[in-house]
Amino acid sequence: PSWELFNAQPQAYRDSVLPPAIKARLAIEAGIPMGWEKYVGDGGGILAIENRFGASAPYKTLAKEYGLTGENVAKRALALLNR
């Protein structure tokens, strides 16, 4: 997604995409987490690759190593919903 384009939209549109009443938000980033805090808020979470650069392996191997799997995404999402 483009943060710049999203932020340029009217507040009503942004609220329709990210309703203020919804606090259990999870951002998934196959990179550094910087910047996502604004969109997930205090009640949300970020699943990202932090401080890891230069790894080389098949993508499924790296995804598992860094926790970017469907199973881990579901686990993190459920944890947010059960707070």
Secondary structure, 3 states (H helix, E strand, C coil): CCHHHHHCCCHHHHHHHCCCCCCCCEEEECCCCCCCHHHHCCCCEEEECCCCCCCCCCHHHHHHHHCCCHHHHHHHHHHHHCC
